[in-house]
């Protein structure tokens, strides 16, 4: 059996883990909002129409900050449509997803839902079809206590206290030709800088995210970041990264190594941001908000599910409802490992998305809600990863992939919380055929024992949770874990994700 070895030392920190790295993303897209989080006629709906079974599952996920309302949707969105009496809100065409938006759920309702799930609001402003003035109006409406027409409008609409939104996204994926209002890096950098400066004049306390590349494989990648930050470096706190992964042409080996691509993406953006910092002679560091990431079978949407037709604008259509396998969940868990490995610079992230749309939670109208396979790595990691991410020494066998060349069979990250003395180790085995023995040197942690062990694996790497079998896949305790003489040993099944809690 192949084996790997890693060493954990709490003295070697990569960086403190910002809880906002366990963020989520809710977009007005498909059945995410309507028939997802909001279904007034459902037996589990509360007085506001929100499904309480979904609320419980989102709370279980442990989502910290939720980005809203898009996504591509935001580039055609008029925020004023989403406030005020529901019966007066207009129905609008959503060009991004070729649907009709009813605006039944807007800023006030969504904020109420966030209170129920215990998450913080992260708002995106429309810099696609709108601009600086509209962004200022939304900021004033949301964050000013009172004394102006817009703040009074919020009060009249039932919200006495300001929303107090801390994080704001300056548009969405403006590098993408698919985006309404798509601009060049030069043009976007200028409007982002102008808008950021204006917003800070109103509320200097806010944190701002400028659009980076929507993929590391965009033809403008790297140069986009450099140009945008040359304009906006002094005005923003974060630059965004977006990345989605899918298995292509049956190449499971490459798919399982997707986190190698995420690692390179992060490190390239960090290097570019730091280059701009050096050129400007700045003492400020711009960090990364990885505010869209997931496994997404985009090819299915492009080839099968895409909605078209001038007179075909459905409300809440079934879009992007990927059903995830064990292999998908292993890749998903590995992407979380990548985010934690870069905790010094990735201090905000948003899983895209939460319910029905490429989501860890699925619902059926009038029926149940259930956990997809990807639910488990997120909920367990968000609960166990505390304190700081640690720099590991990992020695593992390798394998050849078509897409990424030679990569390790094992990937891992560890965390340590000095205040509680607890540590956690997260591991993946990318082998499609063989189990792997891993030895972890934990002597520097002192006299520790295993508090929890969770392994997600199945004899069928493509096993899924569905409406018919909602509990087909779940993590199980890994009974191979042993600690003796300062060494922890564990066996990782093929195509598996494992989490260990030590204390």
MOTAQUI-V58245 format. One record per residue. N is the residue number from 1. RES is the residue in one letter. SS is DSSP state (a for helix, b for strand, c for the rest). PHI is phi in whole degrees, -180 to 180 (999 if undefined). OMEGA is omega in whole degrees, 0 to 359 (NA if undefined). Layout:
N/RES/SS/PHI/OMEGA, N/RES/SS/PHI/OMEGA
This chain:
1/X/c/999/177, 2/X/b/-61/181, 3/X/b/-138/177, 4/X/b/-135/182, 5/X/b/-138/174, 6/X/b/-141/182, 7/X/b/-119/179, 8/X/c/-111/175, 9/X/c/-139/184, 10/X/c/-65/180, 11/X/c/-78/184, 12/X/c/-106/181, 13/X/b/-91/169, 14/X/b/-79/179, 15/X/b/176/176, 16/X/b/-69/180, 17/X/c/-85/175, 18/X/c/-80/183, 19/X/a/-61/179, 20/X/a/-71/175, 21/X/a/-69/177, 22/X/a/-99/181, 23/X/b/-87/179, 24/X/b/-129/186, 25/X/b/-150/175, 26/X/c/-121/178, 27/X/c/-117/172, 28/X/c/-74/188, 29/X/c/-154/177, 30/X/c/56/181, 31/X/c/-101/181, 32/X/c/-69/181, 33/X/c/-85/183, 34/X/b/-89/188, 35/X/c/77/176, 36/X/c/-111/178, 37/X/c/-79/187, 38/X/b/-125/178, 39/X/c/-152/188, 40/X/c/-55/183, 41/X/c/-86/183, 42/X/c/-76/179, 43/X/c/-58/181, 44/X/c/-96/181, 45/X/b/-72/175, 46/X/c/-88/185, 47/X/c/-64/179, 48/X/c/-93/178, 49/X/c/93/181, 50/X/b/-88/180, 51/X/b/-72/182, 52/X/a/-72/176, 53/X/a/-66/177, 54/X/a/-71/177, 55/X/a/-55/180, 56/X/a/-62/180, 57/X/a/-70/178, 58/X/a/-66/176, 59/X/a/-63/178, 60/X/a/-64/177, 61/X/a/-60/182, 62/X/c/80/182, 63/X/c/-79/186, 64/X/c/-88/183, 65/X/b/-119/181, 66/X/b/-122/179, 67/X/b/-78/189, 68/X/b/-159/1, 69/X/c/-100/179, 70/X/c/179/16, 71/X/c/78/178, 72/X/a/-53/180, 73/X/a/-55/189, 74/X/a/-68/185, 75/X/a/-74/173, 76/X/a/-122/190, 77/X/c/-89/172, 78/X/c/-107/189, 79/X/a/-60/181, 80/X/a/-62/179, 81/X/a/-65/191, 82/X/a/-99/179, 83/X/c/-128/181, 84/X/c/92/182, 85/X/c/-57/183, 86/X/a/-57/184, 87/X/a/-67/180, 88/X/a/-102/182, 89/X/c/-78/183, 90/X/c/-79/168, 91/X/c/-83/183, 92/X/b/-129/173, 93/X/b/-81/174, 94/X/b/-101/184, 95/X/c/-70/182, 96/X/c/-62/185, 97/X/c/-120/176, 98/X/c/51/183, 99/X/b/-137/174, 100/X/b/-107/177, 101/X/b/-101/182, 102/X/c/-85/182, 103/X/c/63/175, 104/X/c/-63/175, 105/X/c/-105/180, 106/X/c/-130/187, 107/X/a/-58/182, 108/X/a/-67/182, 109/X/a/-65/182, 110/X/a/-66/177, 111/X/a/-62/177, 112/X/a/-63/178, 113/X/a/-63/178, 114/X/a/-61/176, 115/X/a/-61/181, 116/X/a/-68/184, 117/X/a/-91/177, 118/X/c/77/181, 119/X/c/-119/183, 120/X/b/-102/182, 121/X/b/-83/172, 122/X/b/-124/188, 123/X/b/-101/173, 124/X/b/-105/176, 125/X/b/-104/183, 126/X/c/-85/172, 127/X/c/-112/176, 128/X/c/-90/180, 129/X/c/-106/178, 130/X/c/-130/187, 131/X/c/-156/189, 132/X/a/-62/184, 133/X/a/-64/180, 134/X/a/-65/177, 135/X/a/-65/177, 136/X/a/-64/180, 137/X/a/-62/180, 138/X/a/-66/178, 139/X/a/-62/179, 140/X/a/-64/179, 141/X/a/-60/187, 142/X/a/-82/194, 143/X/a/-113/181, 144/X/c/-85/185, 145/X/c/-63/182, 146/X/c/172/175, 147/X/c/95/178, 148/X/c/-131/181, 149/X/a/-62/183, 150/X/a/-73/178, 151/X/a/-66/177, 152/X/a/-68/177, 153/X/a/-62/176, 154/X/a/-62/180, 155/X/a/-62/179, 156/X/a/-63/179, 157/X/c/-85/171, 158/X/c/105/182, 159/X/c/-119/181, 160/X/c/-70/181, 161/X/c/-81/175, 162/X/c/-65/178, 163/X/c/-71/177, 164/X/c/63/182, 165/X/c/-73/182, 166/X/c/-88/186, 167/X/b/-105/182, 168/X/b/-133/177, 169/X/b/-98/181, 170/X/b/-87/182, 171/X/c/85/183, 172/X/c/-146/172, 173/X/c/43/183, 174/X/c/-72/173, 175/X/c/-80/188, 176/X/c/-88/177, 177/X/c/-60/178, 178/X/c/-76/188, 179/X/c/-83/172, 180/X/c/-57/180, 181/X/c/80/178, 182/X/c/-46/181, 183/X/c/-130/170, 184/X/c/-71/178, 185/X/a/-59/181, 186/X/a/-65/181, 187/X/a/-67/179, 188/X/a/-67/180, 189/X/a/-57/180, 190/X/a/-69/182, 191/X/a/-71/177, 192/X/a/-65/179, 193/X/a/-65/180, 194/X/a/-62/182, 195/X/a/-68/179, 196/X/a/-61/179, 197/X/a/-60/181, 198/X/a/-66/180, 199/X/a/-64/179, 200/X/a/-71/174, 201/X/a/-63/179, 202/X/a/-82/183, 203/X/c/-138/183, 204/X/c/-66/186, 205/X/c/-84/186, 206/X/c/-73/175, 207/X/b/-111/189, 208/X/b/-119/180, 209/X/b/-115/177, 210/X/b/-94/183, 211/X/c/-72/167, 212/X/c/-93/182, 213/X/c/-75/178, 214/X/c/-80/175, 215/X/c/-169/175, 216/X/c/-72/183, 217/X/c/-106/173, 218/X/c/-69/181, 219/X/c/-63/180, 220/X/c/-95/185, 221/X/c/-57/180, 222/X/c/92/177, 223/X/a/-68/176, 224/X/a/-58/181, 225/X/a/-60/182, 226/X/a/-63/183, 227/X/a/-68/181, 228/X/a/-61/181, 229/X/a/-71/175, 230/X/a/-59/177, 231/X/a/-80/197, 232/X/a/-113/188, 233/X/a/-53/184, 234/X/a/-74/188, 235/X/a/-101/188, 236/X/c/-125/179, 237/X/c/-108/185, 238/X/b/-136/164, 239/X/b/-119/187, 240/X/b/-88/168, 241/X/b/-126/175, 242/X/b/-129/178, 243/X/b/-154/175, 244/X/b/-129/184, 245/X/b/-133/176, 246/X/c/-149/175, 247/X/c/-75/183, 248/X/c/-118/173, 249/X/c/56/177, 250/X/c/69/182, 251/X/c/-90/183, 252/X/a/-65/182, 253/X/a/-59/178, 254/X/a/-68/180, 255/X/a/-58/181, 256/X/a/-65/179, 257/X/c/-100/183, 258/X/a/-56/182, 259/X/a/-64/175, 260/X/a/-61/178, 261/X/a/-67/179, 262/X/a/-62/177, 263/X/a/-57/181, 264/X/a/-65/178, 265/X/a/-58/182, 266/X/a/-59/185, 267/X/a/-67/178, 268/X/a/-69/179, 269/X/a/-66/176, 270/X/a/-60/180, 271/X/a/-63/180, 272/X/a/-67/178, 273/X/a/-61/181, 274/X/a/-71/173, 275/X/a/-63/179, 276/X/a/-63/177, 277/X/a/-58/181, 278/X/a/-68/179, 279/X/a/-61/182, 280/X/a/-82/184, 281/X/c/65/185, 282/X/c/-86/174, 283/X/c/-101/181, 284/X/c/-100/177, 285/X/c/-112/174, 286/X/c/-93/181, 287/X/b/-97/184, 288/X/b/-107/167, 289/X/b/-107/180, 290/X/b/-85/195, 291/X/b/-92/161, 292/X/b/-150/175, 293/X/b/-155/177, 294/X/b/174/163, 295/X/b/-89/182, 296/X/c/-143/177, 297/X/c/-87/184, 298/X/a/-60/181, 299/X/a/-62/178, 300/X/a/-65/179, 301/X/a/-64/184, 302/X/a/-66/187, 303/X/a/-98/188, 304/X/a/-125/194, 305/X/a/-93/186, 306/X/c/-64/181, 307/X/c/-93/181, 308/X/c/-140/177, 309/X/c/112/184, 310/X/c/-61/182, 311/X/c/-107/183, 312/X/c/-120/183, 313/X/c/-131/185, 314/X/c/-70/174, 315/X/b/-94/176, 316/X/c/49/178, 317/X/c/-72/176, 318/X/c/-78/181, 319/X/c/-125/172, 320/X/c/57/183, 321/X/c/-92/178, 322/X/c/-64/176, 323/X/c/-106/193, 324/X/c/-95/180, 325/X/b/-98/173, 326/X/a/-60/179, 327/X/a/-59/177, 328/X/a/-60/182, 329/X/a/-67/178, 330/X/a/-66/176, 331/X/a/-62/179, 332/X/a/-56/179, 333/X/a/-62/178, 334/X/a/-69/176, 335/X/a/-64/175, 336/X/a/-66/175, 337/X/a/-60/179, 338/X/a/-61/179, 339/X/a/-60/180, 340/X/a/-69/179, 341/X/a/-63/180, 342/X/c/-114/184, 343/X/c/-62/179, 344/X/c/-70/182, 345/X/c/-124/176, 346/X/b/-91/185, 347/X/b/-115/173, 348/X/b/-154/178, 349/X/b/-156/181, 350/X/b/-136/172, 351/X/b/-65/180, 352/X/b/-111/2, 353/X/c/-127/188, 354/X/c/-108/187, 355/X/b/-132/174, 356/X/c/69/183, 357/X/c/-92/185, 358/X/c/34/198, 359/X/c/-128/174, 360/X/c/-76/181, 361/X/b/-121/176, 362/X/b/-119/176, 363/X/b/-136/172, 364/X/c/-121/179, 365/X/c/-54/182, 366/X/c/73/185, 367/X/c/-121/188, 368/X/c/-82/167, 369/X/b/-117/181, 370/X/b/-147/182, 371/X/b/-91/169, 372/X/c/-79/181, 373/X/a/-60/183, 374/X/a/-73/179, 375/X/a/-60/191, 376/X/a/-70/177, 377/X/a/-59/180, 378/X/a/-69/185, 379/X/a/-64/181, 380/X/a/-74/180, 381/X/a/-65/181, 382/X/a/-63/180, 383/X/a/-83/188, 384/X/a/-92/184, 385/X/c/-80/184, 386/X/c/-128/174, 387/X/c/84/184, 388/X/b/-127/170, 389/X/b/-83/185, 390/X/b/-108/174, 391/X/c/-81/184, 392/X/c/-102/167, 393/X/b/-103/185, 394/X/b/-118/175, 395/X/b/-121/185, 396/X/c/-140/173, 397/X/c/-66/184, 398/X/b/-121/173, 399/X/b/-147/183, 400/X/b/-94/175, 401/X/b/-119/179, 402/X/c/-68/188, 403/X/c/-94/187, 404/X/c/-120/181, 405/X/b/74/182, 406/X/b/-84/182, 407/X/b/-135/178, 408/X/b/-68/175, 409/X/c/-72/180, 410/X/b/-117/168, 411/X/b/-126/186, 412/X/b/-160/169, 413/X/b/-147/176, 414/X/b/-130/177, 415/X/b/-129/179, 416/X/b/-145/178, 417/X/b/-112/184, 418/X/c/-64/184, 419/X/c/-70/180, 420/X/c/-110/184, 421/X/c/77/182, 422/X/b/-92/178, 423/X/b/-130/176, 424/X/b/-142/177, 425/X/b/-127/179, 426/X/b/-121/186, 427/X/b/-138/169, 428/X/b/-129/170, 429/X/b/-109/183, 430/X/c/-89/179, 431/X/c/-66/179, 432/X/c/-88/186, 433/X/c/-129/190, 434/X/c/-121/169, 435/X/c/-73/181, 436/X/b/-131/172, 437/X/b/-90/178, 438/X/b/-120/174, 439/X/b/-109/182, 440/X/b/-117/176, 441/X/b/-78/182, 442/X/c/-114/185, 443/X/a/-58/182, 444/X/a/-70/178, 445/X/a/-84/182, 446/X/c/88/183, 447/X/c/-84/184, 448/X/c/-115/175, 449/X/c/-130/180, 450/X/b/-85/179, 451/X/b/-88/180, 452/X/b/-147/170, 453/X/b/-142/181, 454/X/b/-137/175, 455/X/b/-127/175, 456/X/b/-107/181, 457/X/c/-162/178, 458/X/c/-161/176, 459/X/c/-59/175, 460/X/c/-105/183, 461/X/c/-65/180, 462/X/c/-107/175, 463/X/c/-65/185, 464/X/b/-138/169, 465/X/c/-97/183, 466/X/c/-132/176, 467/X/c/-58/180, 468/X/c/-75/180, 469/X/c/-132/186, 470/X/c/-71/181, 471/X/c/-122/180, 472/X/c/-60/183, 473/X/c/-120/175, 474/X/c/-158/176, 475/X/c/-66/175, 476/X/b/-130/177, 477/X/c/-66/178, 478/X/c/-94/186, 479/X/c/-83/177, 480/X/c/-87/187, 481/X/c/-70/177, 482/X/b/-139/171, 483/X/b/-125/179, 484/X/b/-153/177, 485/X/c/60/178, 486/X/c/77/179, 487/X/b/-124/175, 488/X/b/-102/175, 489/X/b/-122/180, 490/X/b/-151/176, 491/X/b/-103/180, 492/X/b/-105/177, 493/X/c/-62/175, 494/X/c/-63/181, 495/X/c/47/185, 496/X/b/-141/173, 497/X/b/-124/184, 498/X/b/-135/174, 499/X/b/-127/179, 500/X/b/-124/175, 501/X/b/-110/183, 502/X/b/-122/177, 503/X/c/-169/NA
